[in-house]
């Protein structure tokens, strides 16, 4: 391997590591009314070295944090008792400061009869 190629590869790896570290600094908002789901998502993200996390226990709190925390990503439950995820998405897209924030929606249905 030539010296120039090796140096280029090292620079590419360094740049990739910088991007990975920068991603882990991303501000992530987790909005879910279920305490277990919130704890699971926080635990998974922390295990991957994400540390800039905020948690909302419902849609109203999510909208408040959307404007005060200004997250880079929102993990949003679709089924919440106060304001559902779809309404939170609509409100986020209607506001110029949050129109481009990526929103990943998720939901869980639990059979509580068992």
N, C-alpha and C positions, 0 to 999 in steps of 0.2 A: 504494500500500500504506500502510495506516495505521501510525502510529508504534507503537501497542500490538501490532499483528500482527507487525511486524518484530522487536520486542523478544521476543515469544513464540517466534518462529522461531529467533532467536539463542540463546535459552535452551535450546531443544530440541536444537539442534546442539551446544551446549556439553555438555549432559547426555549426548548420544550419544557424543561424543568421550571423555568421562570413562569411560563404560561400556566403550568399545573399549580404552582404555588399561588399565583394570582387568582386562579379560579377558587381556591380554597379560602380566599379572603372575601368571596362574594357574600352579599347580604341576602339571607334566605328567610322568607316569612312562611311559617307553617300555620295554616288555619284549619283547625279541626275541633269539633265539639267533644270528641271522644278522648279522654285522658290517656288511655292505652295507646291509641294511634299516635297521639302527639309524642309520647315518650319513646315509642318505637322509631318514629322518624328522626327525632332528635338524636337518639342513640346511634342509629345508622350513620347519620351525617357526621356526628362527632367522631365515630370510629374511622371515618375517612378524612379526618382532620379539618372538617368544616367547623368554624367556631363562631361565626358572625350570624347567629340565629336569633329570631324572635318568634314567639308563639302567640297565636290568637285563639281564644276559646270559642269563637263564633264569627259570624259574618260581620256584625257591627264592629267588633274589635279588629277584624281583618281590614276593614275599610279605614279605620283610624290609623292603624299601623302602616297601611299602604302609603299614606300621605306623610306621616311623621318619620318612619323608619326608611322609606324609599328603597325597598328591596330590589335586588337584581333578579330575583326569582321568587315566585309564589307557588307553594304546594298547597292546593286548595281542595278541601272536602266539598263534595257537591251537596250533601245532605246535612244541613245544620238547622237547628230549630228556629233561630232568630231571623237570619237572612240566609237563604240558600246560596250555594256556590255560583249558580247561573246569574243571580242578581248581583253578586259581588263582581263577577266578570263584566257584566254590563256597566256597572258603576265605574269600574277601573278603566274600561275602554272609553268611557264618556269624559274622563278627566285627562287633560293634555299631559300631565306629569306621569301618568301611569299607562298611557295608551300602548306603549311598546314593551312593557315589562312582560317577560314570558310567564305564563301561568300553566302549571301542570295540575290537572284535575284528577281526583281520585275519590273513590267511595268504597265503603265496605258494608255489606249486609250481613248481619249476624242473626243466626237462629237462636233465640234465647230460650226456646222450649226444652232444649236438651240439657 
